[in-house]
Amino acid sequence: QLQASGGGLVQAGGSLRLSCAASRSVSGIKVMGWYRQAPGKQRELVASITSGGSTNYADSVKGRFTISRDNAKNTVYLQMNSLKPEDTAVYYCYAQDYNVWGQGTQVTVSS
C-alpha cells in the first residue's frame, strides 16, 4: 500500500515536496516512480528511481524536480521547485514491481 501526501496550492515559482510512504520496505523494490494526470490528459511519468539510485525524468521537469528514496523510512519523495501552472495535476506514486498505485495527491499551481 502506498500513501501519497504533500500536495497543495502554490504560486508559480514555488516549491512543494511530495511524499509516498509505503506499508512495507521499499529497499527491495527495483523501480518506484511518480506519475501525474492533468484534467483531460493521459497519466504520464514524471520521474522514477531504481533501487540502485538511478533516476529518470520527463523532459518537462528536468532541472526542476528531484526524486529520492529513503529506505529507512520506506518513503519516496518528489521535490518540485520552480513550479509552473502546467505542473497542475494529480500526482500518483507507483511501485512498478508490484503494480501498485498510491491514491494521488492534488498539486495546483496558480499563475
NUTOR-459392 format. One record per residue: residue number from 1; chain; z, x, y of N, C-alpha, C in turn. Coordinates in steps of 0.1 Angstrom, whole numbers, m for minus. Example, Ala and Ser with C-alpha at 12.3 -4.5 7.8 and 13.67 -1.06 7.14 Angstrom:
<rs>
<r seq="1" mol="A" n_c3="78" n_c1="132" n_c2="m57" ca_c3="78" ca_c1="123" ca_c2="m45" c_c3="78" c_c1="132" c_c2="m33"/>
<r seq="2" mol="A" n_c3="71" n_c1="128" n_c2="m22" ca_c3="71" ca_c1="137" ca_c2="m11" c_c3="79" c_c1="129" c_c2="0"/>
</rs>
This chain:
<rs>
<r seq="1" mol="A" n_c3="0" n_c1="8" n_c2="m12" ca_c3="0" ca_c1="0" ca_c2="0" c_c3="0" c_c1="9" c_c2="12"/>
<r seq="2" mol="A" n_c3="m8" n_c1="5" n_c2="22" ca_c3="m9" ca_c1="13" ca_c2="35" c_c3="m5" c_c1="4" c_c2="46"/>
<r seq="3" mol="A" n_c3="3" n_c1="9" n_c2="55" ca_c3="8" ca_c1="2" ca_c2="67" c_c3="3" c_c1="9" c_c2="79"/>
<r seq="4" mol="A" n_c3="m6" n_c1="3" n_c2="87" ca_c3="m11" ca_c1="9" ca_c2="99" c_c3="m3" c_c1="4" c_c2="111"/>
<r seq="5" mol="A" n_c3="m1" n_c1="13" n_c2="121" ca_c3="6" ca_c1="9" ca_c2="133" c_c3="1" c_c1="18" c_c2="144"/>
<r seq="6" mol="A" n_c3="5" n_c1="14" n_c2="157" ca_c3="3" ca_c1="23" ca_c2="168" c_c3="m8" c_c1="18" c_c2="178"/>
<r seq="7" mol="A" n_c3="m15" n_c1="7" n_c2="174" ca_c3="m25" ca_c1="2" ca_c2="183" c_c3="m19" c_c1="m5" c_c2="195"/>
<r seq="8" mol="A" n_c3="m28" n_c1="m8" n_c2="204" ca_c3="m23" ca_c1="m14" ca_c2="217" c_c3="m34" c_c1="m15" c_c2="227"/>
<r seq="9" mol="A" n_c3="m29" n_c1="m18" n_c2="239" ca_c3="m39" ca_c1="m19" ca_c2="251" c_c3="m36" c_c1="m7" c_c2="259"/>
<r seq="10" mol="A" n_c3="m47" n_c1="0" n_c2="263" ca_c3="m46" ca_c1="12" ca_c2="271" c_c3="m58" c_c1="13" c_c2="280"/>
<r seq="11" mol="A" n_c3="m57" n_c1="19" n_c2="292" ca_c3="m68" ca_c1="21" ca_c2="301" c_c3="m77" c_c1="32" c_c2="296"/>
<r seq="12" mol="A" n_c3="m89" n_c1="31" n_c2="301" ca_c3="m99" ca_c1="41" ca_c2="298" c_c3="m93" c_c1="55" c_c2="302"/>
<r seq="13" mol="A" n_c3="m95" n_c1="65" n_c2="294" ca_c3="m90" ca_c1="78" ca_c2="296" c_c3="m76" c_c1="80" c_c2="290"/>
<r seq="14" mol="A" n_c3="m70" n_c1="70" n_c2="286" ca_c3="m57" ca_c1="71" ca_c2="280" c_c3="m57" c_c1="75" c_c2="266"/>
<r seq="15" mol="A" n_c3="m45" n_c1="76" n_c2="260" ca_c3="m43" ca_c1="80" ca_c2="246" c_c3="m35" c_c1="71" c_c2="238"/>
<r seq="16" mol="A" n_c3="m37" n_c1="71" n_c2="225" ca_c3="m29" ca_c1="64" ca_c2="215" c_c3="m28" c_c1="72" c_c2="202"/>
<r seq="17" mol="A" n_c3="m18" n_c1="70" n_c2="195" ca_c3="m17" ca_c1="77" ca_c2="182" c_c3="m14" c_c1="66" c_c2="171"/>
<r seq="18" mol="A" n_c3="m24" n_c1="65" n_c2="162" ca_c3="m22" ca_c1="56" ca_c2="151" c_c3="m15" c_c1="62" c_c2="139"/>
<r seq="19" mol="A" n_c3="m7" n_c1="55" n_c2="132" ca_c3="m1" ca_c1="60" ca_c2="120" c_c3="m4" c_c1="51" c_c2="108"/>
<r seq="20" mol="A" n_c3="m6" n_c1="57" n_c2="97" ca_c3="m8" ca_c1="50" ca_c2="84" c_c3="2" c_c1="55" c_c2="74"/>
<r seq="21" mol="A" n_c3="12" n_c1="46" n_c2="72" ca_c3="23" ca_c1="50" ca_c2="62" c_c3="20" c_c1="45" c_c2="49"/>
<r seq="22" mol="A" n_c3="20" n_c1="53" n_c2="39" ca_c3="17" ca_c1="49" ca_c2="25" c_c3="30" c_c1="47" c_c2="17"/>
<r seq="23" mol="A" n_c3="29" n_c1="38" n_c2="8" ca_c3="41" ca_c1="34" ca_c2="0" c_c3="43" c_c1="45" c_c2="m12"/>
<r seq="24" mol="A" n_c3="34" n_c1="54" n_c2="m13" ca_c3="35" ca_c1="64" ca_c2="m23" c_c3="31" c_c1="77" c_c2="m17"/>
<r seq="25" mol="A" n_c3="32" n_c1="88" n_c2="m24" ca_c3="29" ca_c1="101" ca_c2="m19" c_c3="14" c_c1="102" c_c2="m16"/>
<r seq="26" mol="A" n_c3="10" n_c1="108" n_c2="m4" ca_c3="m4" ca_c1="109" ca_c2="m1" c_c3="m9" c_c1="123" c_c2="m4"/>
<r seq="27" mol="A" n_c3="0" n_c1="132" n_c2="m9" ca_c3="m4" ca_c1="146" ca_c2="m11" c_c3="m15" c_c1="147" c_c2="m22"/>
<r seq="28" mol="A" n_c3="m14" n_c1="137" n_c2="m31" ca_c3="m24" ca_c1="138" ca_c2="m42" c_c3="m37" c_c1="130" c_c2="m40"/>
<r seq="29" mol="A" n_c3="m37" n_c1="123" n_c2="m28" ca_c3="m49" ca_c1="115" ca_c2="m25" c_c3="m60" c_c1="124" c_c2="m19"/>
<r seq="30" mol="A" n_c3="m71" n_c1="125" n_c2="m25" ca_c3="m81" ca_c1="135" ca_c2="m22" c_c3="m87" c_c1="132" c_c2="m8"/>
<r seq="31" mol="A" n_c3="m90" n_c1="120" n_c2="m5" ca_c3="m95" ca_c1="116" ca_c2="8" c_c3="m89" c_c1="104" c_c2="14"/>
<r seq="32" mol="A" n_c3="m84" n_c1="105" n_c2="26" ca_c3="m79" ca_c1="94" ca_c2="34" c_c3="m87" c_c1="93" c_c2="47"/>
<r seq="33" mol="A" n_c3="m89" n_c1="81" n_c2="52" ca_c3="m97" ca_c1="80" ca_c2="64" c_c3="m93" c_c1="69" c_c2="73"/>
<r seq="34" mol="A" n_c3="m98" n_c1="69" n_c2="85" ca_c3="m97" ca_c1="58" ca_c2="94" c_c3="m111" c_c1="52" c_c2="97"/>
<r seq="35" mol="A" n_c3="m111" n_c1="39" n_c2="97" ca_c3="m124" ca_c1="32" ca_c2="100" c_c3="m121" c_c1="23" c_c2="111"/>
<r seq="36" mol="A" n_c3="m131" n_c1="17" n_c2="117" ca_c3="m129" ca_c1="7" ca_c2="128" c_c3="m140" c_c1="m3" c_c2="127"/>
<r seq="37" mol="A" n_c3="m137" n_c1="m15" n_c2="132" ca_c3="m146" ca_c1="m26" ca_c2="132" c_c3="m145" c_c1="m33" c_c2="145"/>
<r seq="38" mol="A" n_c3="m156" n_c1="m33" n_c2="153" ca_c3="m156" ca_c1="m40" ca_c2="166" c_c3="m162" c_c1="m54" c_c2="163"/>
<r seq="39" mol="A" n_c3="m159" n_c1="m63" n_c2="172" ca_c3="m165" ca_c1="m77" ca_c2="170" c_c3="m180" c_c1="m77" c_c2="169"/>
<r seq="40" mol="A" n_c3="m185" n_c1="m83" n_c2="158" ca_c3="m199" ca_c1="m84" ca_c2="156" c_c3="m206" c_c1="m72" c_c2="151"/>
<r seq="41" mol="A" n_c3="m198" n_c1="m62" n_c2="148" ca_c3="m203" ca_c1="m49" ca_c2="142" c_c3="m198" c_c1="m46" c_c2="128"/>
<r seq="42" mol="A" n_c3="m205" n_c1="m37" n_c2="122" ca_c3="m200" ca_c1="m33" ca_c2="108" c_c3="m189" c_c1="m23" c_c2="109"/>
<r seq="43" mol="A" n_c3="m181" n_c1="m23" n_c2="99" ca_c3="m170" ca_c1="m13" ca_c2="98" c_c3="m176" c_c1="1" c_c2="97"/>
<r seq="44" mol="A" n_c3="m171" n_c1="10" n_c2="105" ca_c3="m176" ca_c1="24" ca_c2="105" c_c3="m165" c_c1="34" c_c2="103"/>
<r seq="45" mol="A" n_c3="m169" n_c1="45" n_c2="97" ca_c3="m160" ca_c1="56" ca_c2="95" c_c3="m157" c_c1="63" c_c2="109"/>
<r seq="46" mol="A" n_c3="m145" n_c1="65" n_c2="112" ca_c3="m141" ca_c1="72" ca_c2="124" c_c3="m138" c_c1="87" c_c2="121"/>
<r seq="47" mol="A" n_c3="m129" n_c1="88" n_c2="110" ca_c3="m125" ca_c1="102" ca_c2="107" c_c3="m119" c_c1="102" c_c2="93"/>
<r seq="48" mol="A" n_c3="m121" n_c1="113" n_c2="86" ca_c3="m115" ca_c1="114" ca_c2="72" c_c3="m109" c_c1="128" c_c2="71"/>
<r seq="49" mol="A" n_c3="m99" n_c1="129" n_c2="61" ca_c3="m93" ca_c1="142" ca_c2="59" c_c3="m91" c_c1="143" c_c2="44"/>
<r seq="50" mol="A" n_c3="m93" n_c1="155" n_c2="38" ca_c3="m91" ca_c1="157" ca_c2="24" c_c3="m77" c_c1="162" c_c2="22"/>
<r seq="51" mol="A" n_c3="m73" n_c1="163" n_c2="9" ca_c3="m60" ca_c1="168" ca_c2="5" c_c3="m59" c_c1="183" c_c2="9"/>
<r seq="52" mol="A" n_c3="m70" n_c1="190" n_c2="11" ca_c3="m70" ca_c1="204" ca_c2="15" c_c3="m70" c_c1="206" c_c2="30"/>
<r seq="53" mol="A" n_c3="m71" n_c1="194" n_c2="37" ca_c3="m71" ca_c1="195" ca_c2="52" c_c3="m84" c_c1="195" c_c2="58"/>
<r seq="54" mol="A" n_c3="m95" n_c1="195" n_c2="51" ca_c3="m108" ca_c1="194" ca_c2="57" c_c3="m110" c_c1="181" c_c2="64"/>
<r seq="55" mol="A" n_c3="m116" n_c1="181" n_c2="76" ca_c3="m118" ca_c1="169" ca_c2="83" c_c3="m132" c_c1="166" c_c2="86"/>
<r seq="56" mol="A" n_c3="m135" n_c1="153" n_c2="89" ca_c3="m149" ca_c1="149" ca_c2="92" c_c3="m147" c_c1="138" c_c2="103"/>
<r seq="57" mol="A" n_c3="m156" n_c1="138" n_c2="113" ca_c3="m155" ca_c1="129" ca_c2="124" c_c3="m169" c_c1="122" c_c2="127"/>
<r seq="58" mol="A" n_c3="m168" n_c1="110" n_c2="131" ca_c3="m180" ca_c1="104" ca_c2="136" c_c3="m184" c_c1="111" c_c2="149"/>
<r seq="59" mol="A" n_c3="m197" n_c1="112" n_c2="152" ca_c3="m202" ca_c1="119" ca_c2="164" c_c3="m196" c_c1="113" c_c2="176"/>
<r seq="60" mol="A" n_c3="m194" n_c1="100" n_c2="176" ca_c3="m189" ca_c1="93" ca_c2="188" c_c3="m175" c_c1="97" c_c2="192"/>
<r seq="61" mol="A" n_c3="m167" n_c1="103" n_c2="183" ca_c3="m153" ca_c1="106" ca_c2="186" c_c3="m150" c_c1="121" c_c2="185"/>
<r seq="62" mol="A" n_c3="m160" n_c1="129" n_c2="181" ca_c3="m157" ca_c1="143" ca_c2="181" c_c3="m152" c_c1="149" c_c2="194"/>
<r seq="63" mol="A" n_c3="m142" n_c1="157" n_c2="193" ca_c3="m137" ca_c1="163" ca_c2="205" c_c3="m126" c_c1="154" c_c2="212"/>
<r seq="64" mol="A" n_c3="m125" n_c1="142" n_c2="208" ca_c3="m115" ca_c1="133" ca_c2="214" c_c3="m105" c_c1="128" c_c2="204"/>
<r seq="65" mol="A" n_c3="m108" n_c1="126" n_c2="192" ca_c3="m99" ca_c1="121" ca_c2="181" c_c3="m96" c_c1="133" c_c2="172"/>
<r seq="66" mol="A" n_c3="m83" n_c1="132" n_c2="167" ca_c3="m79" ca_c1="142" ca_c2="157" c_c3="m71" c_c1="135" c_c2="146"/>
<r seq="67" mol="A" n_c3="m76" n_c1="137" n_c2="133" ca_c3="m69" ca_c1="131" ca_c2="122" c_c3="m60" c_c1="142" c_c2="115"/>
<r seq="68" mol="A" n_c3="m49" n_c1="138" n_c2="111" ca_c3="m40" ca_c1="147" ca_c2="104" c_c3="m32" c_c1="140" c_c2="94"/>
<r seq="69" mol="A" n_c3="m25" n_c1="147" n_c2="85" ca_c3="m17" ca_c1="141" ca_c2="75" c_c3="m4" c_c1="149" c_c2="73"/>
<r seq="70" mol="A" n_c3="7" n_c1="141" n_c2="71" ca_c3="20" ca_c1="147" ca_c2="69" c_c3="24" c_c1="143" c_c2="55"/>
<r seq="71" mol="A" n_c3="22" n_c1="151" n_c2="46" ca_c3="25" ca_c1="148" ca_c2="32" c_c3="40" c_c1="145" c_c2="30"/>
<r seq="72" mol="A" n_c3="49" n_c1="151" n_c2="37" ca_c3="63" ca_c1="149" ca_c2="36" c_c3="67" c_c1="135" c_c2="40"/>
<r seq="73" mol="A" n_c3="60" n_c1="130" n_c2="49" ca_c3="62" ca_c1="116" ca_c2="54" c_c3="53" c_c1="106" c_c2="48"/>
<r seq="74" mol="A" n_c3="44" n_c1="110" n_c2="40" ca_c3="34" ca_c1="101" ca_c2="34" c_c3="27" c_c1="93" c_c2="44"/>
<r seq="75" mol="A" n_c3="23" n_c1="100" n_c2="54" ca_c3="16" ca_c1="94" ca_c2="66" c_c3="4" c_c1="102" c_c2="70"/>
<r seq="76" mol="A" n_c3="m6" n_c1="94" n_c2="75" ca_c3="m18" ca_c1="99" ca_c2="81" c_c3="m19" c_c1="94" c_c2="95"/>
<r seq="77" mol="A" n_c3="m23" n_c1="103" n_c2="104" ca_c3="m23" ca_c1="100" ca_c2="118" c_c3="m37" c_c1="101" c_c2="124"/>
<r seq="78" mol="A" n_c3="m39" n_c1="93" n_c2="134" ca_c3="m52" ca_c1="95" ca_c2="142" c_c3="m48" c_c1="95" c_c2="157"/>
<r seq="79" mol="A" n_c3="m49" n_c1="107" n_c2="162" ca_c3="m46" ca_c1="109" ca_c2="177" c_c3="m59" c_c1="107" c_c2="184"/>
<r seq="80" mol="A" n_c3="m58" n_c1="97" n_c2="193" ca_c3="m70" ca_c1="93" ca_c2="201" c_c3="m68" c_c1="96" c_c2="216"/>
<r seq="81" mol="A" n_c3="m76" n_c1="105" n_c2="221" ca_c3="m75" ca_c1="109" ca_c2="235" c_c3="m88" c_c1="105" c_c2="242"/>
<r seq="82" mol="A" n_c3="m87" n_c1="105" n_c2="255" ca_c3="m99" ca_c1="102" ca_c2="264" c_c3="m106" c_c1="89" c_c2="259"/>
<r seq="83" mol="A" n_c3="m98" n_c1="79" n_c2="257" ca_c3="m103" ca_c1="66" ca_c2="251" c_c3="m113" c_c1="60" c_c2="260"/>
<r seq="84" mol="A" n_c3="m123" n_c1="53" n_c2="254" ca_c3="m134" ca_c1="46" ca_c2="262" c_c3="m134" c_c1="32" c_c2="258"/>
<r seq="85" mol="A" n_c3="m139" n_c1="23" n_c2="266" ca_c3="m139" ca_c1="9" ca_c2="263" c_c3="m147" c_c1="6" c_c2="249"/>
<r seq="86" mol="A" n_c3="m157" n_c1="15" n_c2="246" ca_c3="m164" ca_c1="13" ca_c2="234" c_c3="m156" c_c1="17" c_c2="221"/>
<r seq="87" mol="A" n_c3="m144" n_c1="22" n_c2="223" ca_c3="m135" ca_c1="25" ca_c2="212" c_c3="m127" c_c1="13" c_c2="208"/>
<r seq="88" mol="A" n_c3="m128" n_c1="2" n_c2="216" ca_c3="m121" ca_c1="m10" ca_c2="213" c_c3="m126" c_c1="m16" c_c2="199"/>
<r seq="89" mol="A" n_c3="m116" n_c1="m18" n_c2="190" ca_c3="m119" ca_c1="m22" ca_c2="177" c_c3="m106" c_c1="m24" c_c2="169"/>
<r seq="90" mol="A" n_c3="m107" n_c1="m30" n_c2="158" ca_c3="m96" ca_c1="m30" ca_c2="148" c_c3="m97" c_c1="m17" c_c2="140"/>
<r seq="91" mol="A" n_c3="m87" n_c1="m10" n_c2="139" ca_c3="m87" ca_c1="3" ca_c2="131" c_c3="m80" c_c1="1" c_c2="118"/>
<r seq="92" mol="A" n_c3="m86" n_c1="6" n_c2="108" ca_c3="m81" ca_c1="5" ca_c2="94" c_c3="m79" c_c1="19" c_c2="88"/>
<r seq="93" mol="A" n_c3="m68" n_c1="21" n_c2="81" ca_c3="m67" ca_c1="33" ca_c2="73" c_c3="m72" c_c1="30" c_c2="58"/>
<r seq="94" mol="A" n_c3="m76" n_c1="40" n_c2="51" ca_c3="m82" ca_c1="38" ca_c2="38" c_c3="m79" c_c1="50" c_c2="29"/>
<r seq="95" mol="A" n_c3="m75" n_c1="47" n_c2="17" ca_c3="m72" ca_c1="57" ca_c2="7" c_c3="m84" c_c1="56" c_c2="m3"/>
<r seq="96" mol="A" n_c3="m93" n_c1="65" n_c2="m2" ca_c3="m106" ca_c1="65" ca_c2="m9" c_c3="m103" c_c1="65" c_c2="m24"/>
<r seq="97" mol="A" n_c3="m94" n_c1="73" n_c2="m29" ca_c3="m92" ca_c1="75" ca_c2="m43" c_c3="m88" c_c1="61" c_c2="m50"/>
<r seq="98" mol="A" n_c3="m81" n_c1="53" n_c2="m43" ca_c3="m76" ca_c1="40" ca_c2="m48" c_c3="m83" c_c1="28" c_c2="m43"/>
<r seq="99" mol="A" n_c3="m93" n_c1="31" n_c2="m34" ca_c3="m100" ca_c1="20" ca_c2="m27" c_c3="m90" c_c1="10" c_c2="m21"/>
<r seq="100" mol="A" n_c3="m80" n_c1="15" n_c2="m14" ca_c3="m70" ca_c1="6" ca_c2="m8" c_c3="m71" c_c1="7" c_c2="8"/>
<r seq="101" mol="A" n_c3="m71" n_c1="m5" n_c2="14" ca_c3="m72" ca_c1="m5" ca_c2="29" c_c3="m58" c_c1="m10" c_c2="34"/>
<r seq="102" mol="A" n_c3="m55" n_c1="m4" n_c2="46" ca_c3="m44" ca_c1="m9" ca_c2="54" c_c3="m48" c_c1="m22" c_c2="61"/>
<r seq="103" mol="A" n_c3="m38" n_c1="m29" n_c2="67" ca_c3="m40" ca_c1="m42" ca_c2="73" c_c3="m48" c_c1="m42" c_c2="86"/>
<r seq="104" mol="A" n_c3="m49" n_c1="m30" n_c2="92" ca_c3="m56" ca_c1="m30" ca_c2="105" c_c3="m47" c_c1="m31" c_c2="117"/>
<r seq="105" mol="A" n_c3="m50" n_c1="m23" n_c2="128" ca_c3="m43" ca_c1="m24" ca_c2="140" c_c3="m53" c_c1="m24" c_c2="152"/>
<r seq="106" mol="A" n_c3="m50" n_c1="m33" n_c2="161" ca_c3="m60" ca_c1="m35" ca_c2="172" c_c3="m58" c_c1="m25" c_c2="183"/>
<r seq="107" mol="A" n_c3="m69" n_c1="m19" n_c2="187" ca_c3="m70" ca_c1="m10" ca_c2="198" c_c3="m79" c_c1="m16" c_c2="209"/>
<r seq="108" mol="A" n_c3="m74" n_c1="m18" n_c2="221" ca_c3="m82" ca_c1="m23" ca_c2="232" c_c3="m81" c_c1="m14" c_c2="243"/>
<r seq="109" mol="A" n_c3="m93" n_c1="m9" n_c2="248" ca_c3="m94" ca_c1="0" ca_c2="259" c_c3="m100" c_c1="m7" c_c2="271"/>
<r seq="110" mol="A" n_c3="m93" n_c1="m8" n_c2="282" ca_c3="m98" ca_c1="m15" ca_c2="293" c_c3="m105" c_c1="m5" c_c2="303"/>
<r seq="111" mol="A" n_c3="m115" n_c1="m10" n_c2="310" ca_c3="m123" ca_c1="m1" ca_c2="319" c_c3="m116" c_c1="m1" c_c2="333"/>
</rs>
